[in-house]
Structures are given as structure tokens and as C-alpha cells.
Amino acid sequence: MADPSMELPRPADFDDDQRGPGRRPRLSIERILVLGLVLLGAAFLGVSAEMWPKENQMRNIFAPFQKVNWQQPTEADEIRQQIAENIQQGDMEQAKLLADKLVEVDPKGGHLDRGRLHYVLKDFPKAVEDFTKTLELDPKSSPALQLRSLTYLRMENKEKAIEDANKLAEIEPRDGRLFEGSIYAEVGELDKAIESFNKLIEADKKFIPAYVQIYQIHVKKKDFNKALEEAKRLSDLAPSQSLVLQGDALSKLGKVDEALAAYDDALGHDPTNATALNNRAYYLAQIKKDLDRAAKDIEGAIDLAGEEPAYIDTRGFVAYMRGNFKDALSDFNKALEGAEGEGADPEFYAEIYFHRGLVYRKLGEPELSQQDFDKAKELGFQWTEEPEPAGGSL
């Protein structure tokens, strides 16, 4: 799978890595707030309520806090640690009881943290109550505004979600504006989203995430020529990322050879660009050109970025095109498990269902194959032709 994902960034997502979105699944709004209970546990382990872990830190979120030296822990610190332990153990009832106690001990931080817990448990009205109480105590609490905006979005209250995002943009001119544009994009107000991102560029012409988000919006609108233009605007600021996005746009325009050349150039600028390696592997496999190189590329991408579902899907697709159907099936199963489990947008894993359907057909499982093709169509994936592998072994 080779398309860069349409992600809603959280504030500070790009502070340390300005490549823009990598080849990860397109994320649902829920993923932006928390990745399951892991992020929530971090909040209760004493992380400041103002801190937002980056997505690539989520898997190991607990590790840094094992090193914390609790020399003089407050009562609130100790309660948060107990809540974190309850969350890790899956004892949510006890976590809720302790969250109530936390509110008594530390009203401002407690309401914010209890709101997070309510959010994860999908008790959105109670989450809104807690975030609102936080804002009564601290009207300029950026996390509370962001969290309440996201919660309203989950409650399908678009107007309130946008209202909070607008307030956040006034308080936090950069990160808040980035979030505002992301909310507009999520609710389908794409022109307003572009307006928000352009304001960021006007304030800081080197703010790469804004360019990337505008690019993604053009992709979402299927205006690939404008997407290509936007990608080229990044050429001086981030050559490797610009070339990856250009390759993506060119591939969508059906110019696969030009796309491959762009990925080659991207890797010339940065040999460790996992996105470029993944995308090049995918398109080399698609046109059955140098499948050995494709296999090497995708292994390199996984070594660099880990077993992201999109990369596992690409590895499966390369295996399929080489005729290694059992290996391909294993990878597609793994990719689906990871994609669906992380709250990915259905458009992302629809393609994986399509790929698995191809494998099932080669393995003599027509019913399973048709089920996956039907599922891919149901999720919105469209195809005009089906790739045939170069080999035919199991």
C-alpha cells in the first residue's frame, strides 16, 4: 500500500520530525486523542496534563515513567500512579473510583484526567462535563479545549467541535490553528481547512505540516494536479518529503515511472526515508519490475519504521506478486489486525481486504476471496483491474 495517509495532526506532532505523515493508516478521530488505554495510562502516571505524546512514542509510552524518581510525590501523583496501574490491569471500575478521588484532590487536573477516562470509555456526555469544568477553572486550558472539541466531534456535534477549535486557534496561534484546520478537514469543510493552513504558512513559511495538510486535502478532493503543485512547494524546505509526496501524486495520475523516479530522488536525499522505500517497493511490485529490489526496499522500510500495517500490507503485496501466496496471506492477516485495531479509517484497510481476496483466490478459496472483495467494495475501495503475480508458488 503506497498512499500517504490523511491524518489529523495533534499539536506538536511535527516538532521533531518534519517529514510530514509517513505511510501509516489514515487515522480516525479517536486515534488522534488516544491510542487505546495506553495514552490514558501515561496521563495518570504523572505526565503533565499539558503534554501530548507523539504518535511514534505511543507504543513505549510507559517506559519513560518507569525511570521517574518519585522523591516527593503529592497525593495527586500517587492517585494517578494507582489509576495507571488499574488501567494497565484492565480494572476500569477501580480506575473510575480513583478518578473521582483525584478530582477532589486536584480539581483542575483531576477533571481533565477524568474526562480523558470518560472519553476512552465512550461516556462522551460525562467527558464534556469534565472538560467544561476544567475550562471553568482555567478558561485558557488548551488540552481541555482540544479534548472537548474532539469529544463533540464524536457526539456528531460539528458546530460545537468547530467552536472549540476556533477558540484553541486564538489561544495557540500555531498548534491551535493546525488543530482547527484538521477539524475542518475532518468534518468535510475542506476550503476552510485550507484557509486555516494557509494562515499558518503566512505566519511561518517554513512550517512544513501546513503544506503537507494542504497536499492531503487536495488528495482527498482527488485533485491530484493541485496536490502535485503543493508537493513541489516543499522542494526547498524538505526535499525528500517533497519528492515522496510528488511520487504519490504522480502515481495517482497514472505516471508510475515518474513516481518511481521521484522515490529514487527522495532516497538520494535521505536513504532512511521509510515512506519512500515503502512506496517504491509497492510500485515496483505493481508493475512487476525488479521484485527482488522491491522485497529489499520493504524490509528496509520495516527495519526503519517498525511493522506499521501499511508496510506489512506492502510486504504482503510484494510476496503475492512473487507468487509466495502463503507468506502474503500471513502478512495481509497481520496488516488487517493492526489496521482495524488502531482505529484506522475504513478506506485504509479496504485495500488490504482487496489484496487478501486476491490471495484467497490463488489459494483455491473462492468463497473467502469473494467475501473479501465484497468487503473492500463495501468500504469504498474501487479497482478496474486485478494484478497478476509473476510467480505461482504457494
VENNOR-V508402 format. One line per field, one symbol per residue. ss: DSSP state (H for helix, E for strand, L for the rest). A space follows every 10 residues. Layout:
ss: ???
This chain:
ss: LLLLLLLLLL LLLLLLLLLL LLLLLLELHH HHHLLLLHHH HHHHLLLLLL LLLLHHHHHH LLHHHHHLLL LLLLHHHHHH HHHHHHHHHL LHHHHHHHHH HHHHHLHHHH HHHHHHHHHH LLLHHHHHHH HHHHHHHLLL LHHHHHHHHH HHHHLLLHHH HHHHHHHHHH HLLLHHHHHH HHHHHHLLLH HHHHHHHHHH HHHLLLLHHH HHHHHHHHHH LLLHHHHHHH HHHLLLLLHH HHHHHHHHHH HHLLLHHHHH HHHHHHHHHL LLLHHHHHHH HHHHHHLLLL HHHHHHHHHH HHHHHLLLHH HHHHHHHHHH HLLLHHHHHH HHHHHHHHHH HLLELHHHHH HHHHHHHHHH HHLLLHHHHH HHHHHHHHLL LLLLLLLLLL LLLL
